[in-house]
Amino acid sequence: MNFRLIASRVCLISLTIILCSILFVQNIKAQGNHSPNKRNKALIINFLPFQEICWSASKINLKITSDISPSNGIWQAIDSVGYESAAAFNAAMSGDDLMVSQTPLPNNGKSKTYMLKYTVGVGGDTASIVTPIIIRGKPTVKINSTPLQGYVNNPPYVQCELDGDISMSANIKNGIWSSDVVNAFEGNILQIGKIKTLNKPFYIRYTGVDTFGCTGKDSALIEIHAKQVIVLPPDTAFTWYAPQMAVNLKATVKNASDFTWVYYRPNGYYDDYKALNTTFHFSADEDSLTKMLIIANTAVRTGTSSNVCPYMEASMFITVHPVPKAYFDLVYDTTQKWITAKARRNNFMHYRWNAPGVTDTGKTVAFSTSAFTSEEIPIKLTVFNHLGDSASVTNFVNLKSGKVTVEETKILPIELYPNPVQDGFFIKTNETKILSISVLGADGKQINVGMDANGFVRCDYLKPGFYCLVVNTSNGKYSQPFIKE
């Protein structure tokens, strides 16, 4: 065989192989798989496989997340056996951005897996890879509502502002508690006493994070009831007596659905025991101090619409002091030359005795007649009750005959009319000289008033309620209650 011919054929075959290899390389298309560096001689794709993505994320950029290069390619989902539909995924794509929350929501705690394909071309060469991406659903978060169910078992869960703090929990631990109102939580402690939003429902919320870093939320509607408040007038005291007496009462109530004046017996009753403003009728002992305890309370909760806070109770005293009446007995011991005087009533605060040149105090006193120079000796008793109202009487002893003369008590009457009053009232009294007048309110504070020449006292500026007129005369101080309408 000719050596030159053989060499020529070998060179031709070699040249043909080289040429075919070049053509094959230029026309082959690189196919990718899960490997991060699937390459051909013209194009290399580098990327980081996707981690699980939480559906609660708002948006992710696939190029940035995968750190892919070259980065000028196109992402799209493809249909593949065992994977979710590509159409729903691609509908949530905007360029390289995936609007995660626009993809179908996986069942709580579950996930959906899609197959993604990335295609890139550079200088006429193209390459692609396929890789899965997992979108995990929001975890099921459930607030434990048992601690909130002290009053009602369904939302809004009602509490009272007087209740203590509540330790809250949920099925996923180490989450974050929050609320629509300030100061509601410190950690997981619901601070009932620091919440200022009262009598208005609001939400408390819990955000839990599962082991995959996905967040879920739950909320509960609650309402804090403001404590019930009841205010009665302050204790009041006056000098008064009538066969049947009455006092106007006014209560102030907040945050309560019902109100009751506690039924009083045996010697008192209310015109309307359910009304905030009512009149209390009672009887009193003419000769002794009478104290009436007035009690009112808010109603006990009767339904879900009522205040769950404990009912409140308030009380006040009405003290009726006896009208001063000065009666006393005189005994003249002609042998010992002593005059003994003894008051018949012992329920007054102060007793004052006057005889010529002598003054004494006490319920019983004795005077030596040696100090007297006249035959007819006047002995005067003035009694005062706890409010300072007074009355006096003067009895006489004849030292020569031993005769004792007893006079009737001098109760200085004061008449106030009309009563109840509106614009004002008139004062009628047998006193020859009225030194001053004033009015006491139910709180005991003095209110200065004036009387014209006709005995009229204007009081249209007074608020409706119970008052007491105090009249100072040359013979003592007297009082008369009245009602301003």
C-alpha positions as CSV (number, residue, x, y, z in Angstrom):
1,M,0.0,0.0,0.0
2,N,1.3,3.5,-0.8
3,F,2.4,5.2,2.4
4,R,1.5,8.6,1.0
5,L,-2.0,7.6,0.1
6,I,-2.6,6.2,3.6
7,A,-1.4,9.3,5.3
8,S,-3.6,11.5,3.1
9,R,-6.7,9.5,4.0
10,V,-5.9,9.6,7.7
11,C,-5.6,13.4,7.6
12,L,-8.9,13.7,5.7
13,I,-10.7,11.5,8.3
14,S,-9.3,13.5,11.2
15,L,-10.3,16.8,9.6
16,T,-13.8,15.4,9.1
17,I,-14.1,14.4,12.8
18,I,-13.0,17.8,14.0
19,L,-15.4,19.6,11.7
20,C,-18.3,17.5,12.8
21,S,-17.4,18.0,16.5
22,I,-17.4,21.8,16.0
23,L,-20.8,21.6,14.2
24,F,-22.2,19.4,17.0
25,V,-21.1,21.7,19.7
26,Q,-22.5,24.8,18.0
27,N,-25.9,23.1,17.6
28,I,-26.3,21.3,20.9
29,K,-28.6,22.8,23.5
30,A,-27.6,22.6,27.1
31,Q,-30.2,20.9,29.3
32,G,-30.2,21.6,33.0
33,N,-31.3,19.6,36.0
34,H,-31.2,20.2,39.8
35,S,-27.4,20.5,39.7
36,P,-26.3,24.1,40.3
37,N,-23.6,24.0,37.6
38,K,-25.0,22.3,34.6
39,R,-22.9,23.7,31.7
40,N,-21.9,23.4,28.1
41,K,-18.8,24.8,26.7
42,A,-20.5,28.2,25.8
43,L,-22.7,29.0,28.9
44,I,-22.6,28.2,32.7
45,I,-25.6,28.8,35.1
46,N,-24.9,29.3,38.8
47,F,-27.7,29.6,41.4
48,L,-28.6,28.8,45.0
49,P,-31.5,26.3,45.4
50,F,-34.7,27.9,46.9
51,Q,-35.5,27.5,50.5
52,E,-39.1,27.1,51.7
53,I,-41.1,30.3,51.3
54,C,-43.9,31.4,53.6
55,W,-47.1,32.3,52.0
56,S,-47.4,35.2,54.3
57,A,-44.5,37.0,52.6
58,S,-45.6,39.8,50.5
59,K,-43.2,39.6,47.6
60,I,-39.8,38.0,46.7
61,N,-37.4,38.6,43.8
62,L,-36.5,35.2,42.4
63,K,-33.2,36.4,40.9
64,I,-32.0,38.0,44.1
65,T,-33.2,35.0,46.2
66,S,-31.5,32.4,44.0
67,D,-28.4,34.7,43.4
68,I,-28.5,33.3,39.8
69,S,-26.1,34.1,37.0
70,P,-26.3,35.0,34.3
71,S,-29.2,37.1,35.6
72,N,-30.9,38.1,32.4
73,G,-33.0,35.0,32.0
74,I,-36.6,34.3,32.6
75,W,-38.3,32.4,35.4
76,Q,-41.6,30.6,34.9
77,A,-43.4,27.6,36.4
78,I,-43.8,24.6,34.3
79,D,-46.3,21.7,34.6
80,S,-44.7,18.6,35.9
81,V,-46.0,15.4,37.4
82,G,-46.3,15.6,41.1
83,Y,-46.2,19.4,41.2
84,E,-48.8,22.1,41.5
85,S,-50.4,23.8,38.4
86,A,-48.0,26.2,36.7
87,A,-50.7,28.6,35.6
88,A,-51.6,29.7,39.1
89,F,-48.0,30.4,40.0
90,N,-47.2,32.3,36.8
91,A,-50.3,34.5,37.4
92,A,-48.6,35.7,40.6
93,M,-45.4,36.6,38.7
94,S,-44.5,40.2,37.8
95,G,-41.2,40.1,36.0
96,D,-38.7,38.6,38.4
97,D,-41.0,39.3,41.4
98,L,-43.3,36.6,42.9
99,M,-46.3,38.0,44.7
100,V,-46.4,35.1,47.1
101,S,-49.8,36.0,48.7
102,Q,-51.4,35.9,45.2
103,T,-50.5,32.2,44.8
104,P,-53.1,29.7,46.0
105,L,-53.1,29.6,49.8
106,P,-52.0,26.2,51.1
107,N,-54.0,24.7,53.9
108,N,-52.9,25.8,57.3
109,G,-49.6,24.3,58.1
110,K,-49.3,22.5,54.7
111,S,-47.3,23.5,51.6
112,K,-47.6,23.6,47.8
113,T,-44.6,22.7,45.6
114,Y,-44.1,24.1,42.1
115,M,-41.5,23.3,39.4
116,L,-39.7,26.4,38.1
117,K,-37.6,26.7,34.9
118,Y,-35.0,29.4,34.3
119,T,-34.0,30.0,30.7
120,V,-31.1,32.3,29.7
121,G,-29.4,33.2,26.5
122,V,-26.1,34.9,26.0
123,G,-24.4,35.6,22.6
124,G,-26.7,33.2,20.8
125,D,-26.2,30.4,23.3
126,T,-29.1,29.3,25.6
127,A,-29.3,27.2,28.7
128,S,-31.9,26.4,31.2
129,I,-32.3,24.8,34.6
130,V,-35.3,23.4,36.5
131,T,-35.7,23.5,40.3
132,P,-38.5,23.1,42.7
133,I,-39.9,25.9,45.0
134,I,-42.0,25.2,48.1
135,I,-44.5,27.6,49.4
136,R,-45.6,26.8,53.0
137,G,-49.0,27.9,54.3
138,K,-49.6,30.0,57.4
139,P,-49.6,28.0,60.6
140,T,-52.8,27.6,62.5
141,V,-52.6,30.0,65.5
142,K,-55.2,29.7,68.2
143,I,-55.6,31.9,71.2
144,N,-56.5,30.1,74.4
145,S,-59.7,32.0,75.3
146,T,-60.4,30.1,78.6
147,P,-58.9,32.7,80.9
148,L,-61.2,35.3,79.2
149,Q,-64.4,33.3,79.9
150,G,-65.0,34.3,83.5
151,Y,-68.3,36.1,82.7
152,V,-69.3,35.1,79.2
153,N,-68.2,32.2,77.0
154,N,-68.5,33.9,73.6
155,P,-66.9,37.1,72.3
156,P,-66.7,39.8,73.1
157,Y,-65.2,38.4,76.2
158,V,-66.1,40.7,79.0
159,Q,-64.0,41.7,82.0
160,C,-64.3,44.3,84.8
161,E,-61.7,47.0,85.2
162,L,-61.4,45.8,88.9
163,D,-60.2,42.4,87.8
164,G,-56.6,41.3,88.0
165,D,-54.2,40.7,85.2
166,I,-54.7,37.7,82.9
167,S,-51.9,35.4,81.7
168,M,-52.6,34.7,78.0
169,S,-51.4,31.7,76.0
170,A,-51.7,30.2,72.5
171,N,-51.0,26.9,70.7
172,I,-47.7,28.3,69.2
173,K,-45.4,29.6,71.9
174,N,-42.9,32.5,71.9
175,G,-45.1,34.8,69.7
176,I,-46.0,38.4,70.1
177,W,-49.1,39.8,71.8
178,S,-50.6,43.1,70.8
179,S,-53.8,45.1,70.9
180,D,-55.8,48.0,69.5
181,V,-55.3,49.9,72.8
182,V,-52.2,51.1,74.6
183,N,-50.8,49.5,77.7
184,A,-52.8,46.3,77.1
185,F,-49.9,43.9,77.3
186,E,-46.6,43.4,79.0
187,G,-45.3,40.2,77.5
188,N,-48.2,37.8,77.6
189,I,-49.9,39.5,80.5
190,L,-53.1,41.3,79.7
191,Q,-53.1,44.2,82.1
192,I,-56.7,44.8,82.8
193,G,-56.2,47.6,85.3
194,K,-54.1,49.7,82.9
195,I,-56.5,49.6,80.0
196,K,-58.3,53.0,79.6
197,T,-60.6,51.9,76.8
198,L,-63.7,51.0,78.8
199,N,-67.2,49.9,77.7
200,K,-66.1,49.5,74.1
201,P,-65.0,46.3,72.4
202,F,-61.5,46.0,71.1
203,Y,-59.2,43.3,69.7
204,I,-56.2,41.6,71.3
205,R,-54.0,39.8,68.8
206,Y,-51.3,37.1,68.8
207,T,-48.7,36.5,66.1
208,G,-47.1,33.1,66.2
209,V,-44.0,31.9,64.2
210,D,-43.7,28.1,63.5
211,T,-40.4,26.2,63.1
212,F,-40.2,27.1,59.4
213,G,-40.4,30.9,60.2
214,C,-43.9,31.2,58.9
215,T,-46.2,33.5,60.8
216,G,-49.9,33.1,61.6
217,K,-52.3,35.3,63.6
218,D,-55.3,35.0,65.7
219,S,-57.4,37.6,67.5
220,A,-60.0,37.8,70.2
221,L,-62.6,40.5,70.8
222,I,-62.9,41.7,74.4
223,E,-64.5,44.5,76.3
224,I,-63.6,46.0,79.7
225,H,-66.5,47.2,81.8
226,A,-66.0,50.3,83.9
227,K,-66.7,49.8,87.6
228,Q,-70.1,50.8,88.8
229,V,-70.3,54.1,90.7
230,I,-73.0,55.3,93.1
231,V,-72.9,58.6,95.0
232,L,-75.4,59.7,97.6
233,P,-75.7,63.1,99.3
234,P,-73.5,63.6,102.3
235,D,-74.9,62.8,105.8
236,T,-77.3,65.5,106.8
237,A,-78.7,66.6,110.2
238,F,-81.4,69.0,111.1
239,T,-83.8,70.0,113.9
240,W,-87.4,69.2,112.9
241,Y,-90.4,67.4,114.0
242,A,-93.7,66.7,112.3
243,P,-96.1,63.7,112.6
244,Q,-94.9,62.6,109.1
245,M,-91.5,63.9,107.8
246,A,-90.0,63.7,104.3
247,V,-86.6,64.3,102.7
248,N,-85.8,64.6,99.0
249,L,-83.0,62.3,98.0
250,K,-80.9,62.3,94.8
251,A,-78.4,59.7,93.8
252,T,-75.8,59.8,91.0
253,V,-75.1,56.5,89.2
254,K,-72.6,55.6,86.5
255,N,-72.0,52.5,84.5
256,A,-74.9,50.6,86.1
257,S,-78.0,49.3,84.3
258,D,-80.2,49.4,87.4
259,F,-80.6,51.2,90.7
260,T,-82.5,50.6,93.9
261,W,-83.1,52.4,97.1
262,V,-83.0,49.6,99.7
263,Y,-86.4,49.1,101.2
264,Y,-86.6,50.6,104.6
265,R,-88.9,49.5,107.4
266,P,-90.7,49.7,109.7
267,N,-91.0,53.5,109.8
268,G,-89.9,54.7,106.4
269,Y,-90.6,54.4,102.8
270,Y,-89.7,55.8,99.4
271,D,-92.1,57.4,96.9
272,D,-90.3,55.4,94.1
273,Y,-87.5,53.0,95.3
274,K,-86.2,52.6,91.7
275,A,-85.9,56.3,90.9
276,L,-82.6,58.2,91.3
277,N,-84.6,61.2,92.6
278,T,-87.2,60.3,95.2
279,T,-88.7,61.4,98.5
280,F,-88.1,59.4,101.7
281,H,-90.9,59.5,104.2
282,F,-90.3,58.6,107.8
283,S,-91.4,59.3,111.4
284,A,-89.2,60.4,114.2
285,D,-89.3,60.7,118.0
286,E,-90.3,64.2,119.0
287,D,-88.2,64.1,122.2
288,S,-85.1,62.2,121.1
289,L,-82.5,62.1,118.4
290,T,-83.5,60.0,115.4
291,K,-81.0,58.5,113.0
292,M,-82.1,57.1,109.7
293,L,-79.7,55.0,107.6
294,I,-80.3,55.4,103.9
295,I,-78.9,52.7,101.6
296,A,-78.9,52.4,97.9
297,N,-77.2,50.0,95.5
298,T,-76.8,49.2,91.9
299,A,-78.4,46.1,90.5
300,V,-76.7,42.7,90.4
301,R,-75.9,41.7,86.8
302,T,-78.9,40.0,85.2
303,G,-77.8,39.6,81.6
304,T,-74.9,39.8,79.1
305,S,-75.7,43.4,78.4
306,S,-75.3,44.4,82.0
307,N,-72.2,45.5,83.7
308,V,-70.2,42.5,85.0
309,C,-68.5,44.6,87.6
310,P,-69.6,44.0,91.2
311,Y,-72.7,45.9,92.3
312,M,-71.9,49.0,94.4
313,E,-73.6,50.2,97.6
314,A,-73.7,53.6,99.2
315,S,-75.2,54.9,102.4
316,M,-75.9,58.1,104.2
317,F,-77.4,59.1,107.6
318,I,-80.2,61.5,108.1
319,T,-80.1,62.7,111.7
320,V,-83.1,64.4,113.2
321,H,-82.4,66.3,116.3
322,P,-85.2,66.9,118.8
323,V,-86.8,70.3,118.8
324,P,-85.6,71.9,122.0
325,K,-88.2,72.1,124.7
326,A,-87.1,73.3,128.1
327,Y,-89.1,71.7,131.0
328,F,-87.8,71.5,134.5
329,D,-89.0,70.9,138.1
330,L,-88.3,73.0,141.1
331,V,-88.0,71.9,144.7
332,Y,-87.6,74.5,147.5
333,D,-86.3,73.1,150.7
334,T,-87.4,75.8,153.2
335,T,-85.5,74.2,156.0
336,Q,-82.1,73.9,154.3
337,K,-82.8,77.0,152.2
338,W,-81.9,75.3,148.9
339,I,-83.6,75.4,145.6
340,T,-83.1,72.3,143.4
341,A,-83.8,72.5,139.7
342,K,-83.9,69.4,137.5
343,A,-84.5,69.2,133.7
344,R,-87.2,66.8,132.7
345,R,-85.4,65.8,129.4
346,N,-81.9,64.5,129.2
347,N,-81.4,64.3,125.5
348,F,-79.9,67.7,124.9
349,M,-76.3,68.6,124.4
350,H,-76.1,71.6,126.8
351,Y,-78.1,72.9,129.7
352,R,-77.6,76.5,131.0
353,W,-79.2,77.8,134.2
354,N,-79.6,81.4,135.2
355,A,-80.7,82.8,138.6
356,P,-80.1,86.3,140.0
357,G,-76.4,86.6,140.1
358,V,-75.8,82.9,139.5
359,T,-75.0,80.8,136.4
360,D,-74.7,77.0,136.3
361,T,-74.7,74.1,133.9
362,G,-75.9,70.5,134.1
363,K,-79.1,68.6,134.0
364,T,-79.6,69.1,137.8
365,V,-78.4,72.2,139.8
366,A,-79.0,73.6,143.3
367,F,-79.0,77.2,144.4
368,S,-78.5,78.5,147.9
369,T,-81.2,81.1,148.8
370,S,-78.7,83.0,150.9
371,A,-77.5,84.7,147.8
372,F,-80.9,86.0,146.9
373,T,-82.3,89.3,148.2
374,S,-85.8,89.4,146.7
375,E,-88.7,87.2,147.6
376,E,-89.6,86.2,144.0
377,I,-86.7,84.3,142.5
378,P,-86.7,83.7,138.7
379,I,-84.8,80.6,137.5
380,K,-84.2,80.2,133.8
381,L,-83.3,77.0,131.9
382,T,-82.0,77.2,128.3
383,V,-81.4,73.9,126.5
384,F,-79.4,73.4,123.3
385,N,-79.4,70.4,120.9
386,H,-76.4,69.2,118.9
387,L,-77.1,71.7,116.1
388,G,-77.1,74.7,118.5
389,D,-80.9,75.2,118.4
390,S,-82.2,76.3,121.7
391,A,-85.3,76.9,123.8
392,S,-85.8,78.4,127.2
393,V,-88.2,78.6,130.1
394,T,-88.3,80.5,133.3
395,N,-89.9,79.3,136.5
396,F,-90.3,81.2,139.8
397,V,-89.9,80.4,143.5
398,N,-91.4,82.6,146.2
399,L,-89.0,82.3,149.1
400,K,-91.6,83.7,151.6
401,S,-94.5,81.5,150.6
402,G,-92.6,78.6,149.1
403,K,-94.8,78.7,146.0
404,V,-93.3,77.4,142.7
405,T,-94.7,78.8,139.4
406,V,-93.9,76.7,136.3
407,E,-94.3,78.3,132.9
408,E,-94.5,76.7,129.5
409,T,-91.4,76.3,127.5
410,K,-90.7,79.1,125.2
411,I,-90.1,77.5,121.8
412,L,-89.4,80.4,119.5
413,P,-91.4,79.3,116.4
414,I,-90.2,80.0,112.9
415,E,-92.5,79.5,110.0
416,L,-91.2,79.2,106.4
417,Y,-93.6,79.3,103.5
418,P,-94.2,78.1,100.9
419,N,-92.3,74.8,101.4
420,P,-91.2,73.3,99.0
421,V,-89.9,76.6,97.5
422,Q,-89.1,77.8,94.0
423,D,-88.0,81.4,93.7
424,G,-88.0,82.2,97.4
425,F,-89.9,82.0,100.7
426,F,-91.2,84.2,103.5
427,I,-90.1,84.0,107.1
428,K,-92.7,84.4,109.8
429,T,-91.6,84.5,113.5
430,N,-92.8,85.8,116.8
431,E,-89.3,87.0,117.5
432,T,-89.0,90.8,117.9
433,K,-85.5,90.9,116.4
434,I,-83.9,88.7,113.8
435,L,-80.1,89.3,113.9
436,S,-79.2,87.3,110.8
437,I,-80.2,84.4,108.6
438,S,-78.3,81.8,106.6
439,V,-78.9,78.6,104.7
440,L,-77.1,75.3,105.1
441,G,-76.8,73.0,102.1
442,A,-77.0,69.2,102.3
443,D,-73.2,69.1,102.5
444,G,-73.2,71.3,105.6
445,K,-71.8,74.4,103.9
446,Q,-73.2,77.8,104.8
447,I,-74.9,79.9,102.1
448,N,-75.4,83.6,102.8
449,V,-78.8,84.9,102.0
450,G,-80.7,88.1,102.7
451,M,-84.2,89.0,103.7
452,D,-86.1,92.0,102.5
453,A,-88.4,94.3,104.6
454,N,-91.3,92.0,103.9
455,G,-89.6,88.9,105.2
456,F,-88.9,87.5,101.7
457,V,-85.8,85.5,101.1
458,R,-84.8,85.0,97.4
459,C,-83.3,81.6,96.6
460,D,-83.9,81.0,92.9
461,Y,-80.1,80.5,92.4
462,L,-80.0,77.5,94.7
463,K,-79.9,74.1,93.1
464,P,-82.8,71.7,93.7
465,G,-82.3,69.8,96.9
466,F,-82.6,69.7,100.7
467,Y,-81.6,72.8,102.7
468,C,-81.9,74.2,106.2
469,L,-82.7,77.8,107.2
470,V,-80.9,79.0,110.2
471,V,-82.3,82.1,112.0
472,N,-80.3,83.9,114.7
473,T,-82.4,86.0,117.1
474,S,-81.8,87.9,120.2
475,N,-83.1,84.9,122.1
476,G,-81.2,82.1,120.4
477,K,-80.7,80.3,117.1
478,Y,-83.4,78.3,115.4
479,S,-83.6,76.3,112.2
480,Q,-86.2,75.1,109.7
481,P,-85.7,72.6,106.9
482,F,-87.0,73.3,103.4
483,I,-86.9,71.8,99.9
484,K,-85.8,73.7,96.8
485,E,-87.5,72.5,93.7
